[in-house]
């Protein structure tokens, strides 16, 4: 079974530029999560999708961050314009609500963003 | 607002010893998770605990959940060097998912 795929793995941009990250979850997983992990901290949930609907985006800075999950499969997270404090690893995870591994979240390798 | 506190934040252990990491949270939970993260790597799921009294074990790690006390523990038995990593607990409360700050575990020979 293929894991969660993310791209790019690394990205360096200047402040005020825009950037987009892509995530392809495990096949059949209806729930998809985007997290931000700043160095030395625990991950922070940005947005959670159930199929193509948003379940929770209470911690998403909506003035600059946006995310979509068209067709309920892969997802993109965008930042526009980027700030220095957005430097972090962006993690995508997916889960299923059924089966023996119900609710277990599988994480992708992450995208390391550096804003200069 | 849901708050998740882990302690200790740093733990240095000798091989062969036992220790427990604690995870306290502030509101009712639907699920509690434990993850492992190696330096520069992504997160690896260890346990998902769904109900009060749940206990799960994998190798030298055992996790338990007491929803009445809003407490989960991760117990390490006879630690080995390979267990050195950062361990996170996370709580899902009505789809509000919050992580603890992590416990950085170092196991020394």
Backbone of each chain as ProteinMPNN parsed JSONL, in Angstrom:
{"seq_chain_A": "XXXXXXXXXXXXXXXXXXXXXXXXXXXXXXXXXXXXXXXXXXXXXXXXXXXXXXXXXXXXXXXXXXXXXXXXXXXXXXXXXXXXXXXXXXXXXXXXXXXXXXXXXXXXXXXXXXXX", "coords_chain_A": {"N_chain_A": [[0.857, -1.203, 0.0], [0.674, 2.128, -0.973], [2.069, 5.009, 0.61], [1.293, 8.225, 2.139], [1.713, 10.833, -0.093], [3.733, 13.686, -0.69], [4.526, 16.846, -2.133], [6.363, 19.856, -3.008], [9.409, 18.475, -1.536], [11.127, 20.227, -0.346], [11.261, 23.793, -0.072], [12.223, 27.025, -0.836], [11.51, 30.357, -0.397], [11.034, 33.916, -0.919], [9.916, 36.391, 1.426], [6.557, 37.527, 1.144], [6.149, 36.307, -1.278], [4.283, 33.71, -3.014], [3.27, 30.299, -2.361], [2.712, 26.805, -2.966], [1.586, 23.674, -1.8], [1.361, 20.158, -2.294], [-0.655, 17.247, -1.741], [-1.176, 13.785, -1.721], [-3.339, 11.509, -0.522], [-3.517, 8.281, 1.216], [-4.961, 5.717, -0.681], [-8.451, 5.56, -0.65], [-8.768, 6.707, 1.829], [-10.81, 8.823, 3.563], [-10.496, 11.031, 5.169], [-8.492, 13.89, 5.462], [-5.674, 15.694, 6.542], [-3.973, 18.762, 7.165], [-1.049, 19.886, 8.628], [0.975, 22.214, 10.456], [4.289, 22.309, 11.427], [6.392, 23.844, 13.451], [9.862, 24.246, 14.053], [10.967, 22.376, 16.783], [8.534, 22.261, 18.041], [5.243, 20.837, 18.686], [3.08, 19.445, 16.124], [0.653, 21.587, 14.534], [-2.722, 21.603, 13.866], [-3.97, 22.656, 10.794], [-6.077, 22.425, 8.907], [-8.831, 20.239, 8.372], [-10.199, 17.822, 6.278], [-13.11, 16.056, 5.331], [-13.779, 13.815, 3.034], [-14.538, 15.925, 0.419], [-15.254, 18.046, 1.941], [-14.871, 20.64, 4.421], [-13.989, 19.974, 7.707], [-12.801, 21.046, 10.002], [-11.3, 24.143, 10.351], [-10.328, 25.924, 12.128], [-7.871, 26.847, 13.05], [-6.571, 27.804, 10.892], [-4.858, 30.358, 9.28], [-6.704, 32.43, 7.728], [-6.422, 34.718, 6.236], [-4.185, 34.484, 4.717], [-3.652, 31.84, 4.162], [-4.881, 29.078, 2.286], [-6.823, 26.205, 1.405], [-7.691, 23.345, -0.512], [-9.66, 20.548, -1.542], [-10.384, 19.157, -4.024], [-12.687, 16.957, -5.542], [-12.357, 15.189, -3.498], [-10.002, 13.734, -3.137], [-6.819, 14.213, -3.738], [-5.037, 17.063, -2.359], [-4.405, 20.587, -2.05], [-2.426, 23.035, -0.429], [-2.118, 26.435, 0.078], [-0.109, 29.355, 0.434], [-0.262, 32.784, 0.626], [0.27, 36.137, 0.893], [3.566, 34.915, 1.755], [5.038, 34.91, 5.046], [7.821, 35.526, 7.244], [7.457, 34.03, 9.574], [6.135, 31.806, 8.691], [7.868, 29.836, 8.079], [8.47, 26.486, 8.327], [7.718, 22.966, 8.747], [5.429, 21.441, 6.67], [2.964, 19.198, 7.089], [1.141, 16.508, 5.777], [-1.57, 14.36, 6.42], [-3.492, 11.316, 6.449], [-6.534, 9.472, 7.059], [-8.755, 6.746, 7.825], [-12.167, 6.039, 8.665], [-12.992, 3.539, 9.167], [-12.509, -0.039, 9.484], [-9.678, -2.029, 10.666], [-7.692, -0.255, 11.314], [-8.921, 2.085, 12.032], [-9.26, 5.562, 12.279], [-6.548, 5.907, 12.636], [-3.823, 7.948, 11.952], [-1.923, 8.507, 9.11], [1.108, 9.794, 8.176], [2.582, 11.936, 5.714], [5.862, 12.603, 4.203], [6.382, 15.283, 4.537], [6.756, 18.831, 3.792], [9.386, 20.986, 3.766], [9.461, 24.3, 4.415], [11.155, 27.269, 3.835], [11.217, 30.623, 4.524], [12.613, 33.554, 3.412]], "CA_chain_A": [[0.0, 0.0, 0.0], [1.453, 3.346, -1.04], [1.815, 5.923, 1.71], [0.886, 9.585, 1.8], [2.729, 11.495, -0.912], [3.733, 15.151, -0.63], [5.55, 17.534, -2.921], [7.752, 19.411, -3.039], [9.959, 18.13, -0.232], [11.772, 21.434, 0.177], [10.939, 24.992, -0.824], [12.75, 28.27, -0.279], [10.919, 31.52, -1.076], [11.191, 35.174, -0.212], [8.654, 36.864, 2.027], [5.565, 38.141, 0.257], [5.871, 35.428, -2.411], [3.285, 32.677, -2.764], [3.774, 28.928, -2.474], [1.659, 25.788, -2.883], [2.013, 22.319, -1.465], [0.419, 19.148, -2.781], [-0.716, 16.021, -0.949], [-2.027, 12.688, -2.207], [-3.498, 10.615, 0.636], [-3.622, 6.851, 0.968], [-6.171, 5.423, -1.434], [-9.599, 5.171, 0.143], [-8.865, 7.479, 3.072], [-11.711, 9.945, 3.362], [-10.105, 12.181, 5.989], [-7.173, 14.432, 5.137], [-5.265, 16.746, 7.469], [-2.763, 19.548, 6.965], [-0.459, 20.378, 9.875], [2.182, 23.031, 10.427], [5.165, 21.999, 12.551], [7.535, 24.737, 13.606], [10.988, 23.539, 14.663], [10.967, 22.265, 18.238], [7.168, 22.266, 18.57], [4.34, 19.824, 18.175], [2.309, 19.886, 14.959], [-0.587, 22.336, 14.733], [-3.682, 21.318, 12.804], [-4.435, 23.813, 10.034], [-7.369, 22.153, 8.308], [-9.199, 18.842, 8.245], [-11.236, 17.547, 5.292], [-13.776, 14.769, 5.265], [-14.023, 13.818, 1.592], [-14.146, 17.245, -0.076], [-15.794, 19.072, 2.82], [-14.021, 21.07, 5.528], [-14.498, 19.611, 9.024], [-12.28, 22.029, 10.954], [-10.234, 25.036, 9.884], [-10.317, 26.995, 13.12], [-6.515, 27.347, 13.266], [-5.995, 28.205, 9.6], [-4.842, 31.833, 9.103], [-7.434, 32.496, 6.463], [-6.058, 35.891, 5.443], [-3.067, 34.171, 3.827], [-3.627, 30.409, 3.867], [-6.096, 28.472, 1.743], [-6.652, 24.793, 1.073], [-8.827, 22.74, -1.191], [-9.565, 19.113, -1.792], [-11.347, 18.914, -5.084], [-12.981, 15.556, -5.835], [-12.193, 14.364, -2.302], [-8.809, 12.879, -3.147], [-5.636, 14.981, -3.373], [-5.302, 18.367, -1.764], [-3.348, 21.588, -2.101], [-2.379, 24.077, 0.594], [-1.447, 27.6, -0.492], [0.198, 30.497, 1.294], [-0.097, 33.973, -0.212], [1.721, 36.122, 0.737], [4.278, 34.255, 2.852], [5.752, 35.7, 6.036], [8.971, 34.812, 7.812], [6.998, 33.078, 10.59], [5.56, 30.62, 8.052], [8.925, 28.831, 7.94], [8.037, 25.322, 9.1], [7.441, 21.772, 7.95], [3.989, 21.252, 6.46], [2.701, 17.771, 7.069], [-0.177, 16.037, 5.373], [-1.886, 13.041, 6.961], [-4.819, 10.836, 6.071], [-7.048, 8.392, 7.891], [-10.039, 6.162, 7.482], [-13.006, 5.862, 9.854], [-13.459, 2.16, 9.229], [-11.447, -1.039, 9.407], [-8.884, -2.289, 11.862], [-6.847, 0.914, 11.598], [-9.806, 3.246, 12.031], [-8.816, 6.803, 12.906], [-5.095, 6.017, 12.709], [-3.367, 8.93, 10.978], [-0.676, 8.198, 8.421], [1.711, 11.056, 7.777], [3.526, 12.022, 4.617], [7.217, 13.003, 4.595], [6.408, 16.707, 4.85], [7.431, 19.828, 2.95], [10.089, 21.965, 4.589], [9.404, 25.638, 3.817], [11.979, 28.324, 4.413], [10.872, 31.946, 4.001], [13.755, 34.449, 3.7]], "C_chain_A": [[0.878, 1.232, 0.0], [1.064, 4.26, 0.11], [1.324, 7.262, 1.222], [2.035, 10.264, 1.057], [2.59, 13.004, -0.782], [4.805, 15.68, -1.572], [5.302, 19.036, -2.869], [8.23, 19.006, -1.648], [10.594, 19.336, 0.44], [11.388, 22.611, -0.717], [11.527, 26.186, -0.094], [12.152, 29.417, -1.089], [11.236, 32.761, -0.278], [9.847, 35.588, 0.366], [7.852, 37.628, 0.983], [5.337, 37.339, -1.035], [4.777, 34.432, -2.034], [3.904, 31.308, -2.989], [2.59, 27.967, -2.35], [2.273, 24.431, -2.622], [0.919, 21.352, -1.914], [0.482, 17.894, -1.925], [-1.643, 15.026, -1.634], [-2.152, 11.669, -1.086], [-3.472, 9.143, 0.225], [-4.969, 6.574, 0.294], [-7.291, 4.946, -0.512], [-9.76, 5.916, 1.446], [-9.705, 8.723, 2.832], [-11.264, 11.205, 4.098], [-8.683, 12.599, 5.669], [-6.906, 15.626, 6.033], [-4.035, 17.47, 6.927], [-2.325, 20.091, 8.327], [0.722, 21.289, 9.554], [3.022, 22.659, 11.645], [6.382, 22.924, 12.52], [8.613, 23.999, 14.389], [10.907, 23.557, 16.19], [9.587, 22.236, 18.864], [6.39, 21.06, 18.056], [3.591, 20.337, 16.955], [1.054, 20.639, 15.366], [-1.503, 22.043, 13.56], [-4.111, 22.617, 12.131], [-5.849, 23.583, 9.506], [-7.561, 20.647, 8.205], [-10.346, 18.732, 7.237], [-11.837, 16.168, 5.553], [-14.342, 14.701, 3.84], [-13.653, 15.207, 1.057], [-14.72, 18.379, 0.747], [-14.857, 19.384, 3.971], [-14.701, 20.725, 6.851], [-14.068, 20.632, 10.066], [-11.187, 22.839, 10.289], [-10.052, 26.188, 10.85], [-8.926, 27.584, 13.352], [-5.822, 27.741, 11.962], [-6.012, 29.732, 9.485], [-5.436, 32.188, 7.739], [-7.095, 33.739, 5.628], [-4.937, 35.57, 4.458], [-3.002, 32.702, 3.41], [-4.96, 29.987, 3.258], [-5.787, 27.017, 1.394], [-7.899, 24.305, 0.37], [-8.569, 21.261, -1.407], [-10.655, 18.776, -2.808], [-11.474, 17.421, -5.327], [-12.683, 14.635, -4.657], [-10.996, 13.45, -2.3], [-7.602, 13.722, -2.751], [-6.02, 16.4, -2.974], [-4.121, 19.295, -1.997], [-3.527, 22.592, -0.966], [-1.572, 25.23, 0.014], [-1.22, 28.664, 0.567], [0.468, 31.691, 0.381], [-0.584, 35.207, 0.524], [2.397, 35.483, 1.95], [4.947, 35.278, 3.76], [6.891, 34.852, 6.595], [8.522, 33.73, 8.788], [6.314, 31.844, 10.012], [6.61, 29.535, 7.817], [8.627, 27.667, 8.887], [8.035, 24.111, 8.172], [5.928, 21.62, 7.867], [3.742, 19.768, 6.198], [1.28, 17.502, 6.622], [-0.379, 14.644, 5.966], [-3.262, 12.621, 6.462], [-5.226, 9.693, 6.977], [-8.375, 7.915, 7.335], [-10.844, 5.993, 8.763], [-13.533, 4.447, 9.975], [-12.266, 1.222, 9.166], [-10.649, -1.14, 10.691], [-7.999, -1.111, 12.246], [-7.677, 2.194, 11.589], [-9.216, 4.38, 12.843], [-7.297, 6.929, 13.009], [-4.63, 6.953, 11.603], [-2.01, 8.519, 10.432], [-0.14, 9.497, 7.828], [2.598, 10.9, 6.55], [4.873, 12.508, 5.109], [7.344, 14.474, 4.936], [7.097, 17.542, 3.792], [8.071, 20.845, 3.879], [10.14, 23.291, 3.857], [10.309, 26.587, 4.587], [11.613, 29.632, 3.728], [11.992, 32.904, 4.404], [13.378, 35.914, 3.486]], "O_chain_A": [[1.737, 1.381, 0.869], [-0.09, 4.296, 0.536], [0.981, 7.428, 0.051], [3.177, 10.267, 1.518], [1.482, 13.538, -0.764], [5.844, 15.053, -1.78], [4.159, 19.462, -2.705], [7.499, 19.189, -0.675], [10.591, 19.442, 1.667], [11.213, 22.469, -1.927], [11.351, 26.339, 1.115], [12.271, 29.45, -2.314], [11.651, 32.688, 0.879], [8.789, 35.197, -0.127], [8.392, 38.272, 0.083], [4.43, 37.657, -1.804], [4.395, 34.331, -0.869], [4.903, 31.158, -3.693], [1.589, 28.283, -1.706], [3.332, 24.089, -3.149], [-0.269, 21.676, -1.914], [1.55, 17.522, -1.439], [-2.742, 15.371, -2.068], [-1.165, 11.024, -0.732], [-3.412, 8.814, -0.96], [-5.99, 7.146, 0.674], [-7.099, 4.043, 0.302], [-10.787, 5.778, 2.111], [-9.361, 9.57, 2.007], [-11.611, 12.317, 3.699], [-7.778, 11.766, 5.611], [-7.781, 16.461, 6.26], [-3.166, 16.857, 6.306], [-3.116, 20.672, 9.07], [1.375, 21.15, 8.52], [2.527, 22.69, 12.772], [7.269, 22.794, 11.676], [8.306, 23.215, 15.287], [10.792, 24.617, 16.805], [9.466, 22.19, 20.088], [6.812, 20.365, 17.132], [3.477, 21.549, 16.771], [0.463, 20.365, 16.41], [-1.119, 22.211, 12.403], [-4.555, 23.557, 12.791], [-6.716, 24.447, 9.643], [-6.617, 19.888, 7.985], [-11.337, 19.455, 7.331], [-11.136, 15.236, 5.948], [-15.264, 15.437, 3.492], [-12.51, 15.624, 1.244], [-14.688, 19.536, 0.327], [-14.134, 18.509, 4.447], [-15.839, 21.125, 7.096], [-14.864, 21.038, 10.913], [-10.249, 22.277, 9.724], [-9.671, 27.29, 10.455], [-8.818, 28.721, 13.811], [-4.615, 27.983, 11.946], [-7.078, 30.339, 9.584], [-4.729, 32.235, 6.732], [-7.44, 33.806, 4.449], [-4.749, 36.289, 3.477], [-2.363, 32.366, 2.413], [-6.022, 30.468, 3.654], [-4.641, 26.655, 1.126], [-9.007, 24.781, 0.617], [-7.429, 20.798, -1.447], [-11.689, 18.194, -2.481], [-10.476, 16.7, -5.319], [-12.749, 13.415, -4.805], [-10.962, 12.481, -1.541], [-7.368, 13.935, -1.562], [-7.134, 16.868, -3.207], [-2.981, 18.848, -2.126], [-4.648, 22.944, -0.6], [-0.465, 25.026, -0.486], [-2.032, 28.848, 1.474], [1.308, 31.626, -0.516], [-1.786, 35.314, 0.766], [1.849, 35.511, 3.052], [5.364, 36.351, 3.324], [6.916, 33.631, 6.439], [9.11, 32.65, 8.842], [5.951, 30.933, 10.756], [6.27, 28.429, 7.397], [8.542, 27.851, 10.101], [8.313, 24.219, 6.977], [5.235, 21.668, 8.883], [4.238, 19.184, 5.235], [0.34, 18.181, 7.035], [0.555, 13.844, 6.002], [-4.089, 13.457, 6.1], [-4.385, 9.029, 7.584], [-9.016, 8.568, 6.512], [-10.267, 5.822, 9.837], [-14.417, 4.176, 10.788], [-11.153, 1.633, 8.838], [-10.908, -0.436, 11.667], [-7.6, -0.995, 13.405], [-7.196, 3.254, 11.188], [-8.732, 4.18, 13.957], [-6.804, 7.974, 13.435], [-5.001, 6.775, 10.443], [-1.079, 8.224, 11.181], [-0.829, 10.198, 7.088], [3.27, 9.884, 6.368], [5.03, 12.798, 6.295], [8.322, 14.876, 5.566], [7.905, 17.047, 3.005], [7.391, 21.487, 4.679], [10.778, 23.408, 2.81], [10.24, 26.693, 5.812], [11.686, 29.742, 2.505], [12.29, 33.053, 5.589], [14.21, 36.801, 3.68]]}, "seq_chain_B": "XXXXXXXXXXXXXXXXXXXXXXXXXXXXXXXXXXXXXXXXXXXXXXXXXXXXXXXXXXXXXXXXXXXXXXXXXXXXXXXXXXXXXXXXXXXXXXXXXXXXXXXXXXXXX", "coords_chain_B": {"N_chain_B": [[-10.837, 26.283, 25.289], [-9.126, 23.522, 23.954], [-6.443, 22.086, 25.667], [-3.288, 20.501, 25.753], [-1.011, 18.85, 27.681], [2.24, 17.663, 28.119], [4.468, 15.72, 30.068], [7.549, 14.393, 31.251], [9.282, 17.083, 29.457], [11.786, 16.616, 28.568], [13.739, 13.706, 28.688], [16.086, 11.627, 29.981], [17.327, 8.483, 29.878], [18.618, 5.423, 31.217], [19.69, 2.503, 29.523], [17.643, -0.381, 29.83], [16.11, 0.5, 31.929], [12.893, 1.502, 33.339], [10.263, 3.789, 32.485], [7.782, 6.456, 32.56], [5.782, 8.467, 30.48], [3.701, 11.287, 30.662], [0.463, 12.499, 29.73], [-1.692, 15.052, 29.864], [-4.955, 16.448, 29.456], [-7.415, 19.013, 28.665], [-10.204, 18.974, 28.101], [-13.143, 16.964, 27.307], [-12.463, 13.988, 25.444], [-12.417, 12.486, 22.181], [-10.687, 10.79, 20.936], [-7.382, 9.606, 21.608], [-4.009, 9.99, 20.768], [-0.768, 8.58, 20.251], [2.452, 9.4, 19.076], [5.552, 8.863, 17.375], [8.539, 10.615, 16.638], [11.409, 10.826, 14.766], [14.534, 12.606, 14.501], [14.39, 15.067, 11.997], [12.56, 13.64, 10.553], [9.243, 12.454, 9.582], [6.078, 11.946, 11.295], [5.351, 8.976, 13.104], [2.754, 6.779, 13.653], [1.908, 5.431, 16.778], [-0.022, 4.534, 18.733], [-3.616, 4.464, 18.932], [-6.068, 5.461, 21.052], [-9.261, 4.783, 22.088], [-11.274, 4.661, 24.045], [-12.329, 4.916, 27.511], [-10.134, 3.431, 29.822], [-8.781, 2.021, 27.93], [-6.069, 0.078, 26.815], [-3.044, -0.35, 25.185], [-0.414, -2.226, 23.703], [2.838, -2.411, 22.341], [5.61, -4.032, 21.674], [8.139, -2.693, 23.652], [6.645, -0.579, 24.53], [3.786, 0.744, 26.128], [0.553, 2.007, 26.16], [-1.977, 3.845, 27.857], [-5.334, 4.913, 28.75], [-7.205, 7.159, 30.628], [-10.119, 8.493, 30.745], [-11.664, 9.803, 32.573], [-9.937, 11.012, 34.362], [-8.693, 12.515, 32.499], [-6.236, 11.797, 31.329], [-3.437, 10.288, 29.842], [-1.003, 7.715, 29.599], [2.282, 6.804, 28.582], [4.124, 4.091, 28.783], [7.386, 2.956, 29.189], [9.242, 0.095, 28.917], [12.142, -1.473, 30.054], [14.154, 0.093, 28.576], [15.716, 0.637, 25.37], [18.395, 1.72, 23.189], [17.37, 2.26, 20.633], [14.889, 3.354, 21.065], [15.189, 6.023, 21.403], [13.969, 9.165, 20.658], [11.507, 11.688, 19.755], [8.476, 11.886, 21.442], [5.072, 12.328, 20.932], [1.905, 13.17, 22.287], [-1.501, 13.412, 21.271], [-4.711, 14.901, 21.129], [-8.005, 14.41, 20.102], [-10.793, 16.228, 20.083], [-13.961, 16.495, 19.384], [-13.289, 16.905, 16.678], [-11.409, 18.883, 16.968], [-8.132, 18.983, 16.943], [-5.318, 18.595, 18.885], [-1.895, 18.839, 19.701], [0.539, 17.74, 22.109], [3.548, 19.247, 23.497], [5.607, 17.538, 23.16], [7.899, 14.913, 24.134], [11.227, 14.636, 24.535], [13.124, 11.947, 24.254], [16.008, 10.353, 25.382], [17.971, 7.553, 25.296], [20.469, 6.112, 27.042], [23.451, 4.109, 26.919]], "CA_chain_B": [[-9.918, 25.771, 24.273], [-8.443, 22.278, 24.323], [-5.004, 22.18, 25.946], [-2.646, 19.211, 25.96], [0.28, 19.034, 28.347], [3.055, 16.476, 28.301], [5.652, 15.823, 30.916], [8.472, 15.527, 31.134], [9.597, 17.512, 28.1], [13.065, 15.982, 28.258], [13.909, 12.514, 29.505], [17.295, 10.884, 29.694], [17.187, 7.201, 30.562], [19.63, 4.394, 30.99], [19.156, 1.274, 28.943], [17.168, -1.372, 30.787], [15.229, 1.095, 32.947], [11.492, 1.767, 33.001], [9.81, 5.152, 32.765], [6.443, 6.793, 32.068], [5.502, 9.816, 29.986], [2.322, 11.633, 30.995], [-0.232, 13.412, 28.829], [-2.934, 15.566, 30.442], [-5.685, 17.326, 28.538], [-8.329, 19.871, 29.431], [-11.632, 18.768, 27.839], [-13.453, 15.581, 26.953], [-11.773, 13.569, 24.221], [-12.965, 11.401, 21.384], [-9.577, 9.877, 20.669], [-6.057, 10.065, 22.03], [-2.987, 9.409, 19.909], [0.66, 8.692, 20.56], [3.286, 9.363, 17.887], [7.006, 8.945, 17.515], [9.196, 11.38, 15.575], [12.864, 10.838, 14.759], [15.028, 13.903, 14.011], [14.324, 15.3, 10.564], [11.608, 12.723, 9.927], [7.825, 12.701, 9.819], [5.532, 11.283, 12.472], [4.948, 7.589, 12.999], [1.693, 6.474, 14.611], [2.167, 4.323, 17.713], [-1.272, 4.03, 19.314], [-4.849, 5.252, 18.971], [-6.869, 5.006, 22.185], [-10.615, 5.245, 21.76], [-12.245, 4.663, 25.13], [-11.805, 4.898, 28.874], [-9.583, 2.147, 30.22], [-8.084, 1.37, 26.813], [-4.641, -0.184, 26.988], [-2.452, -0.974, 24.008], [1.014, -2.495, 23.881], [3.605, -2.799, 21.176], [7.007, -4.152, 22.085], [8.475, -2.138, 24.969], [5.784, 0.564, 24.777], [2.405, 0.475, 26.486], [-0.202, 3.238, 26.349], [-3.268, 3.678, 28.521], [-6.157, 6.109, 28.727], [-8.191, 7.365, 31.688], [-10.846, 9.687, 30.294], [-12.219, 10.529, 33.722], [-8.839, 11.842, 34.848], [-8.158, 13.226, 31.33], [-4.819, 11.455, 31.424], [-2.906, 9.115, 29.169], [0.4, 7.449, 29.911], [3.078, 5.965, 27.693], [5.103, 3.438, 29.648], [8.522, 2.355, 28.493], [9.797, -1.004, 29.709], [13.49, -1.926, 29.687], [14.482, 0.944, 27.422], [16.877, 0.376, 24.522], [18.836, 2.932, 22.491], [16.516, 2.492, 19.465], [13.695, 4.107, 21.449], [15.514, 7.453, 21.445], [13.138, 9.894, 19.682], [10.541, 12.568, 20.416], [7.154, 11.265, 21.518], [3.983, 13.286, 21.048], [0.515, 12.757, 22.41], [-2.431, 14.327, 20.611], [-6.09, 14.663, 21.534], [-9.051, 14.829, 19.169], [-12.015, 16.524, 20.812], [-14.929, 17.029, 18.413], [-12.516, 17.286, 15.486], [-10.354, 19.837, 17.335], [-6.973, 18.114, 17.141], [-4.221, 19.362, 19.496], [-0.727, 18.063, 20.089], [1.402, 18.192, 23.183], [4.821, 19.833, 23.066], [6.548, 16.458, 22.869], [8.894, 14.488, 25.12], [12.442, 14.21, 23.846], [13.684, 10.822, 25.007], [17.345, 9.873, 25.046], [18.31, 6.349, 26.029], [21.932, 5.994, 27.079], [23.912, 2.756, 27.281]], "C_chain_B": [[-9.204, 24.53, 24.807], [-6.953, 22.524, 24.522], [-4.478, 20.801, 26.268], [-1.255, 19.452, 26.539], [0.978, 17.691, 28.514], [4.124, 16.748, 29.326], [6.232, 14.445, 31.156], [8.676, 15.919, 29.674], [10.915, 16.898, 27.632], [13.257, 14.821, 29.216], [15.162, 11.788, 29.046], [17.269, 9.617, 30.538], [18.392, 6.329, 30.288], [18.946, 3.191, 30.339], [18.739, 0.314, 30.055], [16.224, -0.834, 31.843], [13.82, 1.289, 32.406], [11.17, 3.228, 33.28], [8.456, 5.388, 32.119], [6.396, 8.245, 31.632], [4.018, 10.079, 30.197], [1.756, 12.66, 30.015], [-1.563, 13.791, 29.476], [-3.627, 16.472, 29.437], [-6.874, 17.93, 29.248], [-9.813, 19.646, 29.19], [-11.879, 17.315, 27.501], [-12.832, 15.243, 25.601], [-12.561, 12.487, 23.507], [-11.911, 10.325, 21.135], [-8.29, 10.485, 21.205], [-5.022, 9.275, 21.249], [-1.61, 9.546, 20.545], [1.444, 8.509, 19.264], [4.745, 9.382, 18.286], [7.541, 9.764, 16.346], [10.702, 11.327, 15.771], [13.34, 12.149, 14.145], [14.986, 13.997, 12.491], [13.324, 14.423, 9.82], [10.17, 13.145, 10.224], [7.361, 11.923, 11.05], [5.104, 9.856, 12.146], [3.896, 7.31, 14.06], [2.078, 5.274, 15.466], [0.849, 3.704, 18.185], [-2.408, 5.018, 19.07], [-5.703, 4.659, 20.074], [-8.247, 5.619, 22.075], [-11.538, 5.371, 22.96], [-11.56, 4.588, 26.486], [-11.319, 3.487, 29.23], [-8.828, 1.428, 29.127], [-6.605, 1.241, 27.14], [-4.147, -0.868, 25.717], [-0.951, -1.132, 24.221], [1.624, -2.914, 22.564], [5.066, -2.825, 21.594], [7.219, -3.617, 23.494], [7.603, -0.945, 25.353], [4.371, 0.114, 25.099], [1.72, 1.796, 26.781], [-1.53, 2.925, 27.0], [-4.002, 5.002, 28.537], [-7.157, 6.072, 29.884], [-8.939, 8.642, 31.343], [-11.437, 10.483, 31.452], [-11.176, 11.469, 34.315], [-8.248, 12.713, 33.74], [-6.64, 13.058, 31.283], [-4.532, 10.216, 30.586], [-1.445, 8.958, 29.555], [1.007, 6.586, 28.822], [4.199, 5.389, 28.542], [6.152, 2.728, 28.813], [9.136, 1.309, 29.409], [11.16, -1.404, 29.164], [13.981, -1.204, 28.434], [15.746, 0.466, 26.693], [17.171, 1.635, 23.707], [17.916, 3.285, 21.322], [15.242, 3.263, 19.795], [13.956, 5.613, 21.549], [14.787, 8.178, 20.304], [12.335, 10.927, 20.462], [9.175, 11.927, 20.326], [6.106, 12.349, 21.758], [2.688, 12.561, 21.404], [-0.339, 13.817, 21.723], [-3.842, 13.917, 20.986], [-7.026, 15.202, 20.468], [-10.33, 14.998, 19.992], [-12.971, 17.215, 19.854], [-14.219, 17.64, 17.217], [-11.555, 18.44, 15.727], [-9.155, 19.001, 17.764], [-5.827, 18.956, 17.682], [-3.124, 18.405, 19.927], [-0.088, 18.628, 21.347], [2.717, 18.703, 22.614], [5.872, 18.768, 22.749], [7.48, 16.168, 24.032], [10.099, 13.969, 24.358], [13.149, 13.179, 24.703], [15.058, 10.449, 24.462], [17.644, 8.667, 25.922], [19.819, 6.13, 25.909], [22.345, 4.585, 27.487], [24.414, 2.711, 28.723]], "O_chain_B": [[-8.744, 24.495, 25.949], [-6.284, 23.094, 23.659], [-5.129, 20.023, 26.965], [-0.437, 20.165, 25.958], [0.39, 16.718, 28.985], [4.627, 17.866, 29.442], [5.505, 13.456, 31.252], [8.292, 15.183, 28.766], [11.122, 16.689, 26.437], [12.973, 14.934, 30.408], [15.285, 11.389, 27.889], [17.197, 9.678, 31.766], [19.083, 6.472, 29.28], [17.772, 2.914, 30.585], [19.403, 0.215, 31.087], [15.603, -1.604, 32.576], [13.581, 1.248, 31.199], [11.73, 3.833, 34.194], [8.028, 4.632, 31.247], [6.9, 9.135, 32.317], [3.181, 9.211, 29.947], [2.456, 13.554, 29.54], [-2.453, 12.952, 29.617], [-2.976, 17.174, 28.664], [-7.302, 17.441, 30.294], [-10.626, 20.088, 30.002], [-10.942, 16.522, 27.416], [-12.697, 16.103, 24.73], [-13.266, 11.687, 24.122], [-12.2, 9.128, 21.124], [-8.128, 11.704, 21.251], [-5.135, 8.06, 21.087], [-1.331, 10.497, 21.274], [1.165, 7.614, 18.466], [5.122, 9.843, 19.363], [7.072, 9.635, 15.215], [11.214, 11.734, 16.814], [12.619, 12.748, 13.346], [15.484, 13.118, 11.789], [13.253, 14.463, 8.591], [9.919, 14.063, 11.004], [8.169, 11.317, 11.754], [4.575, 9.571, 11.072], [4.121, 7.575, 15.241], [2.514, 4.242, 14.956], [0.636, 2.499, 18.051], [-2.202, 6.23, 19.008], [-6.029, 3.472, 20.035], [-8.386, 6.839, 21.98], [-12.508, 6.126, 22.898], [-10.382, 4.246, 26.595], [-11.999, 2.493, 28.975], [-8.288, 0.345, 29.353], [-5.98, 2.16, 27.667], [-4.745, -1.831, 25.236], [-0.303, -0.285, 24.837], [1.031, -3.656, 21.782], [5.679, -1.786, 21.836], [6.543, -4.047, 24.429], [7.813, -0.356, 26.414], [3.82, -0.771, 24.444], [2.228, 2.61, 27.551], [-2.137, 1.886, 26.74], [-3.408, 6.067, 28.367], [-7.86, 5.081, 30.086], [-8.459, 9.743, 31.611], [-11.682, 11.684, 31.333], [-11.495, 12.587, 34.72], [-7.395, 13.559, 34.01], [-5.881, 14.024, 31.208], [-5.276, 9.236, 30.615], [-0.743, 9.938, 29.806], [0.334, 5.749, 28.219], [5.106, 6.105, 28.967], [5.844, 2.004, 27.866], [9.505, 1.607, 30.544], [11.317, -1.644, 27.967], [14.191, -1.811, 27.384], [16.694, -0.031, 27.3], [16.312, 2.503, 23.553], [17.698, 4.464, 21.04], [14.581, 3.775, 18.891], [13.023, 6.387, 21.76], [14.969, 7.845, 19.133], [12.464, 11.031, 21.682], [8.762, 11.476, 19.258], [6.237, 13.173, 22.663], [2.409, 11.478, 20.89], [0.061, 14.975, 21.612], [-4.135, 12.732, 21.143], [-6.856, 16.324, 19.991], [-10.873, 14.03, 20.525], [-12.803, 18.395, 19.549], [-14.522, 18.759, 16.803], [-10.941, 18.931, 14.779], [-9.169, 18.385, 18.83], [-5.401, 19.914, 17.038], [-3.383, 17.317, 20.442], [-0.162, 19.826, 21.619], [2.972, 18.607, 21.413], [6.902, 19.065, 22.143], [7.811, 17.057, 24.817], [10.007, 12.983, 23.626], [13.705, 13.503, 25.752], [15.245, 10.256, 23.261], [17.579, 8.751, 27.148], [20.358, 5.984, 24.812], [21.678, 3.944, 28.298], [24.839, 1.657, 29.196]]}, "name": "protein", "num_of_chains": 2, "seq": "XXXXXXXXXXXXXXXXXXXXXXXXXXXXXXXXXXXXXXXXXXXXXXXXXXXXXXXXXXXXXXXXXXXXXXXXXXXXXXXXXXXXXXXXXXXXXXXXXXXXXXXXXXXXXXXXXXXXXXXXXXXXXXXXXXXXXXXXXXXXXXXXXXXXXXXXXXXXXXXXXXXXXXXXXXXXXXXXXXXXXXXXXXXXXXXXXXXXXXXXXXXXXXXXXXXXXXXXXXXXXXXXX"}
